[in-house]
Amino acid sequence: MSTSTDKLVEEPRMEKMVELNGNLLNRERSMSCSCVDRCVCISNNLAMSALYPEMRFSWEIKSVDELFYNNLNRFGDLSKEAIIQAVKDKDLRFLKEDSNKSLLSEKKFSKECIRICVKETRDISLIEEMLDFFLEANDETRRNVTFLIREAITSAVKISGDNLVIGILEYLQANKKMKTLTDTSELLEDAVYAASVEQNSETLNSILRWNQSNRLKKLSAKGKVFSGATNLKINCSSIIHAAKRNDYERVKILFRYGYRLEQRDNMTDPLKKIELFKAMASPAYIISSLENSTEGSTDFFCPVKMCFEFAVEANFRKSTIPEYKREYDEIENRCEEYAISLLEQCEDLGEVETFLQTKHGTNHANYILAILDSRMKFVAHERFQYVLLKKFGIGETEIEDNYHSYTNTLWIDMPWFSRFLHVLKQVPCYFLLFLYPFFYPCVYPSKMKSTPIPWFCKEWRVPLNRAIYTAFSYIIFITLIISYVLEPPVPYIYWVDALLGVFITSYSLRDLGTAFFLWRLEGPNPNERRFKKRYFTFWNNYNITMDILFMIGLIIRSLEYILDGPIVQVAAVEAAGRIFWGVAFTLAIIKTIKIGIASKHFGPIILSINMMMKDVCMFLITFFVIMLAFSCGVSYMFNYLSNGTNTSTHGIFSYFAWVLLQPFRGNPDYDEVTNLPYDPDCLAELAEKSSELNINSIGSCRMETMYNTSCMASRLVSLVPGQIYKNDMYECIISRRLGAENLKTAVVPMWVIYQFLVSVVLLRILIVMMTITYRKIYDNLDTQWKYSRLYLAIQFFDPDSLLPPPFTYLTLLMYLIRMVAKKADMNKIKEGRLKKRESQIPSEYKNLLFAFIDNVKPCPKPERPKGGGSHMDIAYH
């Protein structure tokens, strides 16, 4: 052997491995070197790495030169190269060598061998031979079998090798030894998951069909008959992944083979909760569930309503779990956008009306749910707006009949003069509402009876006219309030009190009617959280507060009439009543700005007031904490000068509180926050000398000294009665100035810090918060305004809503009559109508929905999952 040849001498157990490596090297490139038996050489200063232009697998070696100049410390890496090359050449004779078992026991290397075997050879016999080796080689390889089988399945799916995947699954099914170490059902789910990740529908169908046929074979072997029912697989990772990515094709396949998603209340991991909820709220899963439902109407559900429910739930979780706000916001937007895409499939006005106004069973129409659930984008859509404004307009009624208005123009498109004429036309109709009980059959006539309908009854049925009647009532109510404020004389005050009592109770009943309507909307299984979100809005809370104040004041006013007499003094009661009604009057008059929501010019201002209330509340809470902290500190300091009588506490708290409206005031002096006594001799002398007195001149007469009463009491007890002199009480005199300078040095810095925090920091922050809030409204002005406008009008779409005051009690009377009539023949007629409605309208609605769904299929996200980890990391079994 030449001197330039590095001869490698190894133990006898490594001879064949070294020989194989040498042969591989010398075969790649012919070169002049003397190499015998167990050797690898370099010559003519040629690097050994040049012999490996295609080397692709190494963990630690950067070049082959380092390997040979390192005295074989990393000889195993080169052996790994040889093994990989042998796998590519479909030569698995190295598995018979015991010396290779240590290398193949490494988890990463064995995984690479399996991957290469599947991708390069695509030979099921070689894959089975390698898996058999890992199963029997040693304990280390046996522990890695499940991991390697999963890698083989994943690699086969990636190359779209259906036959390979099925072959591996059949191998697992037939190999009894493999069954003892692995869970075949779990590995089958690995195959399904891999096919779902790769979005390979053919492979996914092949795997699921094989599983179903294999199940049939097992049942036949046991002598059982297949019932046709599919075992449901709940919350498997494959359908969670597909549904989460909105992959409709894969979700449809999995759903057909029994894969389902269910909400688990006992799940504690927030990440798993989000993943499962995101999958269940996916339009792909919602549509797949609808398409796989049976023909019976009991399994049918409205996908739009389902999207709204998931959007509302995502909105609630977004507010309660701010850490995952982005994820829930994405879910909410995806659900609402899919509902909008279905709405955009409507080709004419008739389809839009069917899509929005159809009722299914006990559920209400989609337009009501969209408005109540705050689906602003859906409500602001131009098709939604047109249909609802048309329904609200002059030419629309709740009952289809031969009545047609004099115009089909929408209210918003009418000129101001035409609007004024229409409002004047409703004045006599409003005052004729007292005839409502007598003409109730005319308002909602039966199709079986053709009776003439008076013109004012037709006007009563129009939602726009009902809104005008409500405005008339509120104008009368405000007029009564103003007349009450003007203190009418005794004969008229009783009429004003009576009318106010009727209006107050009527508005309270209307607000209760709103709560009853929303509760009835929940159906047989009410959701309290959803009901609270729908009912306790800003304006409903405003109405509730106003109703409570009015009712308390009304009760107190009634007590004045009952208790008024020579024996009982009701001055305190009357004062309390005026306080409650004074606040209620203020709220009632402010409420008139609510009508401005209908205007695009005043609407943003009113909406800003609504949304800024939250900013104001957060500011006031912060201000109260800061004010309480500094007021307590300064009050404790000044109480030293007041001899422990706390005479300065009230003044300090008032002074610090008014800083909010009077910023940058001077620091509080003890004289300003404490009610000190005045020296009468000084005041008399000041009155004699000065013809004019002011607060500054009087302030000089405030007493500089005061006596400690407890000290004086102890002195009177100890001294002889009748022999008390001025010097005896000298020690009881307290100088107000004693220690005042020291206290002032501490109070002034605290006051400066307090003024800076309130006047400079907090008030500026409040201004910025309000600016940001208004900017948000302005940026989304069109959507916000359109939604708020229809939310204000929705109350007039319900034909069973209460009449405006003072006619509210007439509606209650009709409710009572209808309850009695239910026990008679009207109950049967109503059931017949409901059956007819449920049999005809849903079929048309179903056909329309399925046509829209065929045109708009949910699409998966373009991005692919990160990393190559197993799906077991996110499984929810």
Residue pairs with C-beta under 8 A, 6 or more apart in sequence:
1 7
1 34
1 35
1 36
1 39
1 41
2 33
2 34
2 43
4 33
4 41
4 42
4 43
4 44
5 33
5 34
5 35
5 39
5 41
5 42
5 43
6 39
6 40
6 41
6 42
6 68
7 39
8 18
8 38
8 39
8 40
8 68
8 72
9 38
10 18
10 38
10 72
10 75
13 98
13 99
14 75
14 99
15 38
16 97
16 99
17 79
17 82
17 97
17 99
17 100
18 38
18 39
18 40
19 37
19 38
20 82
20 94
21 40
21 78
21 79
21 82
22 35
22 38
22 39
22 40
24 81
24 82
24 85
25 40
25 48
25 51
26 35
28 51
28 52
29 50
29 51
31 43
31 44
31 46
32 43
32 44
33 41
33 42
33 43
34 41
35 41
40 48
40 68
42 48
42 68
47 63
47 64
47 65
48 64
48 65
48 67
48 68
49 55
49 63
49 64
49 65
51 64
52 64
52 81
55 64
55 81
57 80
57 81
57 84
57 112
58 77
58 80
58 81
59 77
59 108
60 74
60 77
61 67
61 74
61 77
64 78
66 74
67 74
67 75
67 77
67 78
76 103
79 100
79 103
80 103
80 109
82 94
83 94
83 100
83 103
83 104
83 113
84 112
84 113
84 116
86 92
86 93
86 94
87 113
87 116
87 117
87 120
87 121
88 116
88 120
88 121
90 121
90 123
90 126
92 126
92 129
92 130
92 133
94 100
95 104
95 129
95 130
95 133
101 137
101 138
101 141
103 109
104 110
104 113
104 133
104 134
104 137
104 141
105 137
105 138
105 140
105 141
105 144
107 144
107 147
110 134
110 141
110 144
110 148
111 147
111 148
111 151
113 130
114 127
114 130
114 131
114 148
114 151
114 152
114 155
115 151
115 155
117 123
117 126
117 127
117 130
117 152
118 127
118 152
118 155
118 156
118 159
118 161
118 164
119 155
119 158
119 159
121 127
122 159
122 161
122 164
124 163
124 164
124 167
124 168
124 171
127 152
127 164
127 167
127 168
127 171
128 167
128 171
131 145
131 148
131 149
131 152
131 171
131 178
133 141
134 141
134 142
134 144
134 145
134 148
135 141
135 142
135 145
135 175
135 177
135 178
135 181
136 142
136 177
142 181
145 178
145 181
145 182
146 181
146 182
146 183
146 187
149 168
149 172
149 178
149 182
149 187
150 187
150 190
150 870
152 168
153 165
153 168
153 169
153 187
153 190
153 191
153 194
154 190
154 194
156 164
156 165
156 168
157 165
157 191
157 194
157 195
157 198
157 200
157 203
158 194
158 198
160 198
160 200
160 202
160 203
162 202
162 203
162 206
165 191
165 195
165 203
165 206
165 207
166 206
166 207
166 210
168 191
169 184
169 187
169 188
169 191
169 207
169 210
170 210
171 178
172 178
172 179
172 182
172 184
172 187
173 184
173 214
178 184
188 207
188 211
189 233
189 236
189 237
189 238
190 870
190 871
191 207
192 204
192 207
192 208
192 236
192 238
192 254
193 236
193 237
193 238
193 241
193 871
194 871
195 203
195 204
195 207
195 238
195 250
196 204
196 238
196 239
196 241
196 242
196 247
196 250
196 254
197 241
197 864
197 865
197 871
199 247
199 249
199 250
199 860
201 249
201 250
201 253
204 250
204 253
204 254
205 253
208 253
208 254
208 257
211 257
212 257
215 226
216 226
219 225
219 226
230 257
230 258
231 258
232 258
232 259
232 260
233 239
233 258
233 259
233 260
234 260
234 261
234 262
234 877
235 260
235 261
235 262
235 264
235 276
235 876
235 877
236 254
236 259
236 875
236 876
236 877
237 871
237 872
237 874
237 875
237 876
238 254
238 259
238 871
239 251
239 254
239 255
239 259
239 260
239 261
239 279
239 285
240 261
240 275
240 276
240 279
240 874
240 876
241 279
241 865
241 871
241 874
242 250
242 251
242 254
242 284
242 860
243 251
243 261
243 278
243 279
243 280
243 282
243 284
243 285
244 275
244 278
244 279
244 282
245 860
245 861
246 282
246 283
246 284
246 334
246 858
246 859
246 860
246 861
247 284
247 858
247 860
248 283
248 284
248 287
248 288
248 857
248 858
248 859
248 860
251 282
251 284
251 285
251 288
252 284
252 288
252 291
252 292
255 285
255 288
255 289
255 292
256 292
261 276
261 279
261 280
261 285
263 276
263 277
263 280
264 276
264 876
267 273
267 276
267 876
270 321
270 323
270 324
272 874
272 876
274 324
274 327
274 328
275 874
275 876
276 876
277 313
277 314
277 317
277 331
278 327
278 331
279 285
280 310
281 307
281 310
281 311
281 313
281 314
281 331
281 334
281 335
282 334
282 858
283 303
283 307
283 334
283 335
283 338
283 858
284 858
284 860
286 303
286 306
286 307
286 310
287 303
287 853
287 857
287 858
289 301
290 300
290 301
290 303
290 849
290 853
291 850
291 853
293 299
293 300
293 301
297 361
297 838
297 842
300 360
300 842
300 846
302 360
302 363
302 366
302 845
302 849
303 339
303 342
303 849
303 853
304 339
304 342
304 355
304 366
304 369
305 363
305 366
305 369
307 335
307 336
307 338
307 339
308 335
308 336
308 339
308 366
308 369
308 370
308 373
308 375
309 373
310 331
310 335
311 331
311 332
311 335
311 336
311 373
311 375
312 373
312 374
312 530
312 533
314 328
314 329
314 331
314 332
314 335
315 328
315 332
315 374
316 529
316 533
317 324
317 328
318 324
318 325
318 328
318 329
318 332
321 328
336 375
336 377
336 378
337 377
338 856
338 858
339 370
339 375
339 378
340 377
340 378
340 381
341 856
342 355
342 849
342 852
342 853
342 856
343 352
343 355
343 356
343 378
343 381
343 383
343 384
344 381
344 383
345 851
345 852
345 855
345 856
346 352
346 355
346 383
346 852
349 386
349 387
351 848
352 383
352 384
352 386
352 387
353 387
354 844
354 845
354 848
355 366
355 845
355 848
355 852
356 365
356 366
356 367
356 384
356 387
356 388
357 365
357 366
357 367
357 387
357 391
358 365
358 366
358 841
358 842
358 844
358 845
359 365
359 837
359 841
360 838
360 841
360 842
360 845
361 838
361 842
362 523
362 524
363 369
363 523
364 521
367 384
367 387
367 388
368 521
368 794
368 797
369 375
370 378
370 379
370 384
371 379
371 787
371 790
371 791
371 794
372 518
372 521
372 534
372 794
373 534
374 787
376 780
376 783
376 784
376 786
376 787
377 783
378 384
379 385
379 786
379 787
379 790
379 791
380 782
380 783
380 786
380 787
385 786
385 790
388 790
388 793
389 410
389 411
389 412
390 396
390 410
391 463
391 797
392 411
392 463
392 464
392 467
392 793
392 796
392 797
393 409
393 410
393 411
393 464
394 405
394 406
394 407
394 408
394 409
394 411
394 422
394 462
394 464
395 404
395 405
395 407
395 408
395 409
396 462
396 463
397 403
397 458
397 461
397 462
398 444
398 461
398 463
398 797
398 799
399 444
399 445
399 461
401 445
401 453
403 453
403 458
405 462
407 414
407 418
409 418
411 419
411 464
414 422
423 468
425 459
426 459
426 465
426 468
426 469
426 472
427 472
428 456
429 456
429 459
429 460
429 465
429 469
430 468
430 469
430 472
432 456
433 460
433 469
433 803
433 807
433 810
434 807
434 810
435 456
436 443
436 460
436 803
436 807
436 810
436 811
436 814
437 810
437 813
437 814
437 817
439 454
439 456
439 457
440 814
440 817
441 451
442 451
442 453
442 454
442 457
443 457
443 460
443 461
444 461
444 799
445 451
445 453
446 829
459 465
460 466
461 799
463 793
463 796
463 797
464 796
466 796
466 801
466 804
467 793
467 796
469 803
469 804
470 796
470 804
471 595
472 804
473 503
473 804
473 805
473 806
474 592
474 804
476 503
477 503
477 507
477 588
477 805
478 588
478 589
478 592
480 496
480 499
480 500
480 503
481 500
481 585
481 588
481 589
483 496
484 496
484 500
484 585
485 585
487 493
488 496
497 557
499 806
500 554
501 554
501 557
502 805
502 806
503 805
503 806
504 547
504 550
504 551
504 554
505 551
505 554
506 802
506 804
506 805
506 806
506 808
506 809
507 543
507 547
507 550
507 805
508 547
508 550
508 551
509 802
509 808
509 812
510 802
510 804
510 805
510 808
511 540
511 543
511 544
511 547
513 801
513 802
514 535
514 540
514 795
515 535
517 798
517 801
518 531
518 534
518 535
519 526
519 531
521 534
522 530
522 531
538 610
538 613
539 594
539 610
542 587
542 591
543 591
545 587
546 584
546 587
546 588
546 591
549 580
549 581
549 583
549 584
549 587
550 580
550 581
550 584
550 588
552 580
553 577
553 578
553 580
553 581
553 584
556 573
556 574
556 576
556 577
556 580
557 577
557 581
559 570
559 573
560 570
560 573
560 574
560 577
563 570
563 573
564 570
593 602
593 606
594 606
594 792
596 602
596 603
596 605
596 606
597 603
597 606
597 607
597 785
597 788
597 789
597 792
598 789
598 792
600 785
603 784
603 785
603 788
603 789
604 774
604 777
604 778
604 781
604 784
604 785
606 788
607 777
607 784
607 785
607 788
608 770
608 773
608 774
608 777
611 773
611 776
611 777
612 769
612 770
612 773
612 774
615 766
615 769
615 770
615 773
616 766
618 769
619 762
619 765
619 766
619 769
622 762
623 660
623 758
623 762
626 754
626 757
626 758
626 762
627 653
627 656
627 657
627 659
627 754
627 758
630 656
630 750
630 751
630 753
630 754
631 652
631 653
631 656
631 657
633 750
634 652
634 656
634 668
634 747
634 750
634 751
635 646
635 648
635 649
635 652
635 653
637 743
637 746
637 747
638 648
638 652
638 670
638 673
638 674
638 743
638 747
639 645
639 646
639 648
639 649
640 739
640 743
641 648
641 670
641 674
641 736
641 739
641 740
641 743
642 648
642 674
643 706
643 708
643 734
647 674
647 675
648 670
648 673
648 674
651 668
651 672
651 673
651 674
651 675
652 668
652 673
654 673
655 665
655 668
655 672
655 673
656 668
656 754
658 665
659 665
659 754
659 755
659 758
659 759
660 758
663 755
663 758
663 759
663 763
664 755
664 759
665 755
667 747
667 748
667 751
667 752
668 747
668 751
670 736
670 740
671 699
671 702
676 702
676 703
676 736
677 702
677 703
677 706
678 698
678 701
678 702
678 703
679 701
679 702
679 703
682 700
682 701
683 698
683 701
686 693
686 697
686 698
686 700
686 701
687 693
690 697
703 736
704 735
704 736
704 737
705 733
705 734
705 735
705 736
706 733
706 734
706 736
707 729
707 732
707 733
707 734
708 732
708 733
708 734
711 731
711 732
712 729
712 732
715 724
715 728
715 729
715 731
715 732
716 724
719 728
777 784
795 801
801 811
802 808
802 811
802 812
803 810
803 811
818 826
822 830
